[in-house]
Amino acid sequence: EVSQTVAQSFQDIGIDAKLVEVEFARAIDAFRDQHDAHFILPVRQTIRQINANARIYYYTGPTNPDTGLPNGGVLYMESPLYDETYERLLVETDQAERNRLIQAMGDDIYDTYRTIPIVNIRSTLVVNPEEVLEYKFGSLTGVFGHLEYAKAAN
């Protein structure tokens, strides 16, 4: 549904978008090769504070001396600028400076990878209270987990 929403938004402004399903690894390869991949990757995710997204998607963290690999869980793009931005966001309290740091990182992501977050679609979980008494879960990302925390009404 996210892809269809984005495609419709492009069609509304006169851009003919073609939906093609590809393996996620292909997108990662395109990002890491730093070439213009000519595709949009709609990702469903929880809307978080910017430093949480920076850590999850862009922060490599210190390198493990035993493996030579970053300790962080970079999902998309890697850059010393993104690591530095994340580390500065952890301590910076001036909102104008935070905005400047975030803008510089976003500009670099766009200039280097030709990618930009376009749309956030908020999710809502609805349950039947006659069936489910309680369900405490983490985030709503399109994949529901921790079903062991669901309590049946009967």
Short mmCIF file of the C-alpha atoms (twelve columns), coordinates in Angstrom:
data_MODEL
# 
_entry.id   MODEL 
# 
loop_
_atom_site.group_PDB 
_atom_site.id 
_atom_site.type_symbol 
_atom_site.label_atom_id 
_atom_site.label_alt_id 
_atom_site.label_comp_id 
_atom_site.label_asym_id 
_atom_site.label_seq_id 
_atom_site.Cartn_x 
_atom_site.Cartn_y 
_atom_site.Cartn_z 
_atom_site.pdbx_PDB_model_num 
ATOM 1   C CA . GLU A 1   0.000   0.000   0.000   1 
ATOM 2   C CA . VAL A 2   2.866   2.401   0.724   1 
ATOM 3   C CA . SER A 3   4.291   1.948   -2.777  1 
ATOM 4   C CA . GLN A 4   0.896   2.494   -4.353  1 
ATOM 5   C CA . THR A 5   0.382   5.664   -2.301  1 
ATOM 6   C CA . VAL A 6   3.746   7.051   -3.400  1 
ATOM 7   C CA . ALA A 7   3.115   6.092   -7.049  1 
ATOM 8   C CA . GLN A 8   -0.293  7.798   -6.957  1 
ATOM 9   C CA . SER A 9   1.289   10.939  -5.504  1 
ATOM 10  C CA . PHE A 10  3.717   11.046  -8.427  1 
ATOM 11  C CA . GLN A 11  0.943   10.434  -10.944 1 
ATOM 12  C CA . ASP A 12  -1.021  13.310  -9.403  1 
ATOM 13  C CA . ILE A 13  1.785   15.697  -10.381 1 
ATOM 14  C CA . GLY A 14  2.309   14.213  -13.848 1 
ATOM 15  C CA . ILE A 15  5.126   11.724  -13.224 1 
ATOM 16  C CA . ASP A 16  4.424   8.222   -14.525 1 
ATOM 17  C CA . ALA A 17  5.796   5.919   -11.825 1 
ATOM 18  C CA . LYS A 18  6.208   2.218   -12.528 1 
ATOM 19  C CA . LEU A 19  5.979   -0.178  -9.576  1 
ATOM 20  C CA . VAL A 20  8.532   -2.981  -9.731  1 
ATOM 21  C CA . GLU A 21  9.083   -5.391  -6.870  1 
ATOM 22  C CA . VAL A 22  12.753  -6.170  -6.207  1 
ATOM 23  C CA . GLU A 23  14.729  -7.867  -3.489  1 
ATOM 24  C CA . PHE A 24  15.825  -5.499  -0.718  1 
ATOM 25  C CA . ALA A 25  19.454  -6.574  -1.173  1 
ATOM 26  C CA . ARG A 26  19.391  -5.004  -4.644  1 
ATOM 27  C CA . ALA A 27  18.452  -1.654  -3.133  1 
ATOM 28  C CA . ILE A 28  21.219  -1.900  -0.542  1 
ATOM 29  C CA . ASP A 29  23.757  -2.712  -3.267  1 
ATOM 30  C CA . ALA A 30  22.599  0.316   -5.257  1 
ATOM 31  C CA . PHE A 31  22.891  2.614   -2.248  1 
ATOM 32  C CA . ARG A 32  26.322  1.351   -1.295  1 
ATOM 33  C CA . ASP A 33  27.603  1.583   -4.869  1 
ATOM 34  C CA . GLN A 34  26.582  5.267   -4.723  1 
ATOM 35  C CA . HIS A 35  25.025  5.308   -8.159  1 
ATOM 36  C CA . ASP A 36  21.750  6.788   -9.271  1 
ATOM 37  C CA . ALA A 37  19.521  3.730   -9.024  1 
ATOM 38  C CA . HIS A 38  16.396  5.392   -10.444 1 
ATOM 39  C CA . PHE A 39  14.080  3.907   -7.885  1 
ATOM 40  C CA . ILE A 40  12.270  4.914   -4.743  1 
ATOM 41  C CA . LEU A 41  12.333  2.675   -1.715  1 
ATOM 42  C CA . PRO A 42  9.169   3.184   0.320   1 
ATOM 43  C CA . VAL A 43  9.900   1.912   3.810   1 
ATOM 44  C CA . ARG A 44  7.296   1.462   6.478   1 
ATOM 45  C CA . GLN A 45  8.726   2.391   9.832   1 
ATOM 46  C CA . THR A 46  7.857   3.843   13.165  1 
ATOM 47  C CA . ILE A 47  8.149   7.623   13.231  1 
ATOM 48  C CA . ARG A 48  10.966  8.242   15.702  1 
ATOM 49  C CA . GLN A 49  13.199  11.073  16.842  1 
ATOM 50  C CA . ILE A 50  15.832  11.896  14.235  1 
ATOM 51  C CA . ASN A 51  18.746  10.598  16.311  1 
ATOM 52  C CA . ALA A 52  17.024  7.194   16.627  1 
ATOM 53  C CA . ASN A 53  16.596  6.986   12.847  1 
ATOM 54  C CA . ALA A 54  20.185  8.175   12.324  1 
ATOM 55  C CA . ARG A 55  21.438  5.390   14.609  1 
ATOM 56  C CA . ILE A 56  19.318  2.688   12.972  1 
ATOM 57  C CA . TYR A 57  19.789  3.629   9.330   1 
ATOM 58  C CA . TYR A 58  23.120  5.455   9.033   1 
ATOM 59  C CA . TYR A 59  25.377  5.015   12.094  1 
ATOM 60  C CA . THR A 60  28.207  2.502   11.738  1 
ATOM 61  C CA . GLY A 61  29.672  3.051   15.189  1 
ATOM 62  C CA . PRO A 62  33.185  2.111   16.195  1 
ATOM 63  C CA . THR A 63  34.919  -0.659  14.274  1 
ATOM 64  C CA . ASN A 64  35.301  -4.007  16.012  1 
ATOM 65  C CA . PRO A 65  39.068  -4.662  16.141  1 
ATOM 66  C CA . ASP A 66  38.553  -8.446  15.909  1 
ATOM 67  C CA . THR A 67  36.381  -8.419  12.789  1 
ATOM 68  C CA . GLY A 68  37.269  -5.083  11.199  1 
ATOM 69  C CA . LEU A 69  33.541  -4.436  10.779  1 
ATOM 70  C CA . PRO A 70  31.417  -1.654  12.232  1 
ATOM 71  C CA . ASN A 71  29.564  -2.450  15.449  1 
ATOM 72  C CA . GLY A 72  26.513  -0.506  14.275  1 
ATOM 73  C CA . GLY A 73  23.636  -1.843  12.238  1 
ATOM 74  C CA . VAL A 74  23.708  0.380   9.172   1 
ATOM 75  C CA . LEU A 75  20.771  -0.439  6.942   1 
ATOM 76  C CA . TYR A 76  21.357  2.023   4.122   1 
ATOM 77  C CA . MET A 77  24.243  4.392   3.635   1 
ATOM 78  C CA . GLU A 78  27.593  4.633   5.377   1 
ATOM 79  C CA . SER A 79  29.611  7.809   5.805   1 
ATOM 80  C CA . PRO A 80  31.862  9.359   8.443   1 
ATOM 81  C CA . LEU A 81  29.604  12.440  8.156   1 
ATOM 82  C CA . TYR A 82  26.572  10.400  9.263   1 
ATOM 83  C CA . ASP A 83  28.479  8.895   12.199  1 
ATOM 84  C CA . GLU A 84  29.629  12.357  13.269  1 
ATOM 85  C CA . THR A 85  26.138  13.803  12.870  1 
ATOM 86  C CA . TYR A 86  24.624  11.061  15.033  1 
ATOM 87  C CA . GLU A 87  27.235  11.540  17.759  1 
ATOM 88  C CA . ARG A 88  26.698  15.314  17.754  1 
ATOM 89  C CA . LEU A 89  22.908  14.933  17.890  1 
ATOM 90  C CA . LEU A 90  23.304  12.932  21.103  1 
ATOM 91  C CA . VAL A 91  24.775  15.929  22.928  1 
ATOM 92  C CA . GLU A 92  23.526  18.989  21.025  1 
ATOM 93  C CA . THR A 93  20.613  20.778  22.702  1 
ATOM 94  C CA . ASP A 94  20.357  23.923  20.575  1 
ATOM 95  C CA . GLN A 95  17.478  23.277  18.167  1 
ATOM 96  C CA . ALA A 96  18.859  25.564  15.462  1 
ATOM 97  C CA . GLU A 97  22.177  23.676  15.486  1 
ATOM 98  C CA . ARG A 98  20.365  20.305  15.499  1 
ATOM 99  C CA . ASN A 99  18.362  21.455  12.481  1 
ATOM 100 C CA . ARG A 100 21.561  22.540  10.709  1 
ATOM 101 C CA . LEU A 101 23.238  19.177  11.383  1 
ATOM 102 C CA . ILE A 102 20.197  17.238  10.192  1 
ATOM 103 C CA . GLN A 103 19.874  19.416  7.077   1 
ATOM 104 C CA . ALA A 104 23.560  18.919  6.202   1 
ATOM 105 C CA . MET A 105 23.215  15.161  6.562   1 
ATOM 106 C CA . GLY A 106 19.987  15.094  4.530   1 
ATOM 107 C CA . ASP A 107 21.544  17.226  1.795   1 
ATOM 108 C CA . ASP A 108 24.529  14.874  1.598   1 
ATOM 109 C CA . ILE A 109 22.261  11.815  1.437   1 
ATOM 110 C CA . TYR A 110 20.328  13.393  -1.417  1 
ATOM 111 C CA . ASP A 111 23.417  14.647  -3.278  1 
ATOM 112 C CA . THR A 112 25.256  11.326  -2.928  1 
ATOM 113 C CA . TYR A 113 22.487  8.765   -3.226  1 
ATOM 114 C CA . ARG A 114 19.583  10.657  -4.824  1 
ATOM 115 C CA . THR A 115 17.241  9.465   -2.113  1 
ATOM 116 C CA . ILE A 116 14.991  11.340  0.252   1 
ATOM 117 C CA . PRO A 117 12.161  10.383  2.587   1 
ATOM 118 C CA . ILE A 118 8.986   11.502  0.831   1 
ATOM 119 C CA . VAL A 119 6.037   10.314  2.859   1 
ATOM 120 C CA . ASN A 120 5.310   9.042   6.347   1 
ATOM 121 C CA . ILE A 121 2.104   7.095   6.764   1 
ATOM 122 C CA . ARG A 122 1.076   6.670   10.368  1 
ATOM 123 C CA . SER A 123 -0.172  3.243   11.380  1 
ATOM 124 C CA . THR A 124 -2.984  2.335   13.731  1 
ATOM 125 C CA . LEU A 125 -3.543  -1.072  15.256  1 
ATOM 126 C CA . VAL A 126 -7.166  -2.012  15.868  1 
ATOM 127 C CA . VAL A 127 -8.194  -5.117  17.816  1 
ATOM 128 C CA . ASN A 128 -11.526 -6.631  18.729  1 
ATOM 129 C CA . PRO A 129 -11.897 -6.091  22.519  1 
ATOM 130 C CA . GLU A 130 -14.144 -9.137  22.730  1 
ATOM 131 C CA . GLU A 131 -11.197 -11.249 21.565  1 
ATOM 132 C CA . VAL A 132 -8.119  -9.383  22.819  1 
ATOM 133 C CA . LEU A 133 -8.036  -8.034  26.365  1 
ATOM 134 C CA . GLU A 134 -4.569  -6.480  26.123  1 
ATOM 135 C CA . TYR A 135 -1.668  -6.349  23.653  1 
ATOM 136 C CA . LYS A 136 1.494   -4.434  24.534  1 
ATOM 137 C CA . PHE A 137 3.812   -4.310  21.563  1 
ATOM 138 C CA . GLY A 138 6.884   -2.387  20.504  1 
ATOM 139 C CA . SER A 139 6.606   -0.482  17.277  1 
ATOM 140 C CA . LEU A 140 4.131   -0.660  14.449  1 
ATOM 141 C CA . THR A 141 6.124   -1.290  11.296  1 
ATOM 142 C CA . GLY A 142 3.917   -3.601  9.310   1 
ATOM 143 C CA . VAL A 143 5.292   -6.654  11.094  1 
ATOM 144 C CA . PHE A 144 3.647   -7.463  14.395  1 
ATOM 145 C CA . GLY A 145 5.674   -9.311  16.955  1 
ATOM 146 C CA . HIS A 146 5.717   -10.159 20.614  1 
ATOM 147 C CA . LEU A 147 2.430   -11.993 20.351  1 
ATOM 148 C CA . GLU A 148 3.265   -13.654 23.673  1 
ATOM 149 C CA . TYR A 149 2.187   -10.357 25.285  1 
ATOM 150 C CA . ALA A 150 -1.340  -10.581 23.870  1 
ATOM 151 C CA . LYS A 151 -3.934  -11.551 26.470  1 
ATOM 152 C CA . ALA A 152 -7.150  -13.186 25.354  1 
ATOM 153 C CA . ALA A 153 -10.419 -11.725 26.616  1 
ATOM 154 C CA . ASN A 154 -11.826 -15.171 27.383  1 
# 
